[in-house]
Amino acid sequence: MIIGIGGYIAVAEFFGGQSGLAARWDGIIAAARYEAQHAQNRETPGYLARDFATLLERTPVGDNLAAPEQVASPLGPLAVSSFALAFGLIHAAVFNGGHPALANA
């Protein structure tokens, strides 16, 4: 799932299965609404999400990053955390440090 706020990509979350996403859906939407309260009222173009997904696919990221790891990207700094077990990914989150709301967080 890729979330855009105020015309910028803010965060991407990945789940190893649909039950993980379903269990967290309401919280993710509530957090996005909260972050968007003071953002510019601008749509985030779909091509930005596609470009961001392509960038993530090409970015080397380790497994089991309990604390967010800073990863440099053409979009700016990314903070990546992930949790995996022997049978695969459970959850990964990528925060776009270049997003105006997250740049100073």
N, C-alpha and C positions, 0 to 999 in steps of 0.2 A: 504494500500500500504506500503510495506517495502522496504527501499532503502539501498543497500549496497555500500560502497565506499572503495576501496583499500583493500578488503578482510575482512572488518568489517561491521556490521550492524550500520548504522548511525542514521536513523530516521524511524519512522512509522507514517503514517497519516491515520486517519479513518474518513469517511464521512457518514452522515446519509442517503445519497442517491447518485445516480450516477450523478445527475446534479451538486452537489457540487464538486465532483472530476473532472468532465468535465470542469467546470469553472476555476479550478485552475491547471489543468494538465500542461499547457505550463510553468507556473511559477515554479511548482515543478520540472519539468525536467531541466529548466534553472538553478535553484538553485543547483540541484545535479551536473550538469556539472561544475558549478563554483567551488563547494566544491571539486570536483574530480581533478581539474587541477593540483594540487601539490601532490596528493595521489599516492601511489605505484600503478603500473599497474598490479593489481592482481584481479582475479575474487573473488566474494564473494559467497562461496558455498551455495547452496539451503538449506542444513540442518541447517545452521546458522539462516536463515530466519524462518524456521519451529520451531527451538528451541526458538527463540526470540518471536514468536507468542504465543507459549505455555507458556512462562514466563509471557507475558503480560496478558494472560487469567487468570493466577493465582495471579496476583498482584492487591491488592485492591486499587482502584483509585476512588476518589470522582468525583462528577459532578460539572460543572461550575467552573473550575479552571482557572480564568482569567489570573493570573500570574502563571508561571510554578511552580509546586510543586515538590520538590525533593523526589524521591521514591528509597529506597535501593533495590537492586536486586542482584542475584548471578553474573550477568554480570557487575555489577558496578552501579554507580548512574544513575538514569533516571530522566529526567526533563519532567513532564507531564502537559499538559494544555488541557482543554476541554471546550466545550460550548454546553449546552443542553437546550431545552425548554420542556414544559409539554408533547409534543408529541414525544420526543426522542432526540437522539444525533444529533447535527448539524456537529460538527467537533472536533476531538481530535488529538493531536500531542504528540509523545513521542520521545525525543532526548536521545540517548545513550551517557551518559557522559564518558563512557569508550572508545569511539572511539577517536583515536589519533587526529583527526582534531577538535573534540569538547571538548576534555578533559580540555583545558585551556580557553574555550570561556566564 
